[in-house]
């Protein structure tokens, strides 16, 4: 039976222990079943529970799993290794050793689930897709990771949405995104009384703290103005223009520029 050839059963002391534990129960209560069928039933239950597992913190099981992955040639392990390679290419973030182990272990569980079961998302009682929001730019990069993985492992396509939802969830759980501070000087014909309204409407929902002022100093990262000033001593490439009363289109253009040039994803 195909389940008995599952890669996570080979040399698995956990599965061998569970098989020995349940074998007497099968033999006493279900006499009509063959030894092969019995082993397949236990193997299916073991893989199903393994695929459902989720680690909240470091534990002995994680260390044993990482050792198993390092000492066996596993498709799920190869996919997870490639995932991390592409993750670090797409996100200029660092992870602690603890977070790396947690993320690696949980990805193994998700990749095993996606490779083993069709419709893996329906096996979970939690709708991760509805519970996690990530920035559109971050989401685009997560989709890119999946697409690159699927090119080499097309078997993942049958559970694309399941994996995307879990990638978003796991990244948001274990990766601390640096919240940068951006100092913006807004020069307006309406004066500094206008600045609070600008901050509320033009910079809401951004990935970092935006400090808005009406003066240029050594901390200023960007200048936004509604008219040209000949005597501004500032990098011309970092002076942006919009209307006296900025339109939504102009606000979006400014936000896009900020994300591309100052956001935490700018070096990816």
Phi, psi and omega in degrees: 000142188299326182298331181287346177264009181299137186298334182272008175263339184293124177057026181271111180291331179295314179294318179299322179294314180296321179298315180294326181291317185271344184303315178298326180293317177296317184293329182273327186257333182232078187288337185281349184275142180280166180297323180293315178297320179299313181296322179295319179297316179294320180296317179299315180297320181295312181294321179299313180292323178298317181292334181277346189293145178218129183261126177272331182209169182297143179202174184298324181298325180295314179300318179293322179292317179299320178295318179298317180294325181286334185256005179227148177274103187237134176297317179298324178293318179297318179297318180294321177297317178294324177303313181294322178301313181287328178299312181289336175287327185267336183234117178282061183235158176242153179235145175287166179299322179294313181295323178299313181297316179297313181295318180298312182298315181292327175294322177301313180301316182291321180290324175298317180297316182292325180282333187268320188244137171274138185071042185301329182297330181286349180273356181255141179275356183247128177272090184296325182298330181272346186258352185233132174243134173233157181299143181307322179293320177296319179296322179300322181287326176295317177298322179297319178300313180298314182300321179291321177296317184293336178297321179268338181229075183299343177297344179285339186298331182294343179231040183302308184295321177302314181290319178299316179299318182285326175299315178300314182297311184294318180297317180293335180279321191251342185254118177274114178279129179294126179265100184281159175254130180240125179261117183242128174262121179252117178258119186226148177294343181272354178082187186289342178298341183277346191293320181298319179294320178299314182298319181294321188262327186271334188238014180288146177075015181273166188275003180212169181281124180254120177260119184253131177220173179253009182231150176265128175220192184293340182268353185293128179262330187209144176242131176237129184220156180259008175200166182272134175241124183286334188259017179286121177263087182202157179303117183300332180287347180245027172247118182248155184236144171214186185282169175305315172246101188302136175279165177299323179297318179292320178298318179296320179297319178294315180298319179298317178299316181297315180297320183287328186254340184231345185291166183293347180262003189296334183265000183282000000 
